[in-house]
Amino acid sequence: MPRGDKSAYTERQKRKAEHIEESEREQGRSEEDAERIAWATVNKQEGGGKRGGGGRKGTKKAAKKTARKTTKKAAKKTTRKPAKKATRKAAKKTASKAPRKSARKAAKKATRKATKKTARKSASKGAARKTTRRTPRKTAKASGTSNGRTRGD
């Protein structure tokens, strides 16, 4: 196929290019420039010349890109789920109780409260683990003895 051959384009794409070319000519562009702009526009919008008919299969590169996007989205969702559930529950409770005018403020407060609560829970779990490890040392220091000896010995 020689360079500049338009046989790969569909009739619709050709009509589109023709319409754009006419529009460019009306704006005062030269014939050559108008044609160049028209086909560049069709290529940009449609992704180049395509045969008419059934669906066109995508490239491997595009498939990889979409796969990467979906895995990233899934990873984000799993990290956000627990906090989202808590905020929704809290927002529903306050929205049903509060009047319409202050519903927005109440919902915001509830979401903040719920996120703080979940953060506290996760922090307290970690703190509880740490305190159970430290307890024997703290009690020995508090009593002033270590291994049965006093500080004065």
N, C-alpha and C positions, 0 to 999 in steps of 0.2 A: 504494500500500500504506500503510495508516494506521500510525501509530507504535504499537509494541508488538505488531504482527502477527507471529505465529510460523510462518507458512506457508512461509517460506524454510528452516526447519530440517528435518532428516531425522527419521525416526521414532526412530532411535537417539539423536539429540541430545535429543529431547523426553523420552525415557525417562530419560536421564542427568540432565536437569534435574529431573524429577519425583523421582528417587531422592535427589538432593542436597537438594531442598526438604523431603522427609520427614525427612531426617537433621537439617536445621537446626531443624525444628519440634520434634523430640525433644529438642534441646538447649535449648529454651525460647524460641526466637525467635518473633516475631509472623508471621502468615500473609504479610503484605506484605513484610516483611524477608526471610523465607525464600525467597520467589519471586524477589526481586531478586538475592539472593546466588546462587541456583541458576543463573539465566540469565547472570549475570556470570561465573560459573565456567565454564559451557559456552562462552561467547564467548572467554574467555581461553585455554582449552585447545584449542578447535577453530578459533579464528579467525573466529568469527561463524557466521551461518546459511549452510549449504551445501546444495545440492541433492544428492540421492543419485545413485548411478550411477557412470559412468566418472570418469577422472582430471580434476582441476580444474587449469586452466592458471594458472600463477603470474603475478604482476604484473611489469611491466618493471623496477620498482624492485628487486624481489627478484633478478631476473636480473642486473642491474648489480652488485649487492652480491656475488653469488657469483663473478662474473667478476673483480671486484677481488681477492677473496680468493685465487683460484687463481693470478692473476699474481703476487701477493705471495709466495705459497708457492713458486712456481717460481723466483723471484728468490733467495729464501733458499737453496733447494736447490743452485743453481748455485754459490753462494759457499762452501757447506759441503762439496761433493763431494770435492775433493782431500784435504782434511784427514781426512774420514771414511774414505776408502779406506786411507790410510796407517795410521790408528789400527786399523782392522779387521785389516789384515795383521799388524801388530805384535802385536795381542791374540791372534790365532790362533796365531802362532809360540810365544808365551810360554805360552799355555794348554795347548798340546800337550806342552810340556816340563815344566811345573811340576806338583806334586801338587795335589790338589783343594783342600786347606785354604788354601794360599797362592796359589791361582789368581786370586782376586779382586785381591789386592794386586799380583800380577805384571801382571795385565791393566791395572790403573790406571797402574802404572809405565810399561808399554809405550805406553799412549795418550799419557801426558805426553811420553815420549821422542819419539814419532813427531810430535807436534804441534810440539815444539821443533825437531826436525829439519827439518820443512817450513818453519818460520819462519826457521830459519837459512839454508836454501837460497834462499828468496826474498830475504832480507836480503843474502846474499853476492852474489847476482846484481846487486843495486843497488849494493853496495859495489865490485864489480869494475868496473862502468861508471864510477864516480866516480874510482877509482884510475887508470884508463887516461887520464883527462882530466888529472889532476893530476901525473902522473909527470914531464913535462919541467920543470916549475917546481921540483919538489922536488929533482931532480938538480942543477939549476943552483944552488940555495941551498946544498945540501950541499957542493958543491965550492968554494963561496966566490966564485964568479965569475958575472958576468952580462955577456954580450956581450963576453967576452974581457978584461974588466977585473978587477982584484983590489980588495979592500976598501980597501987603503991608497992607491989612486990618486986 
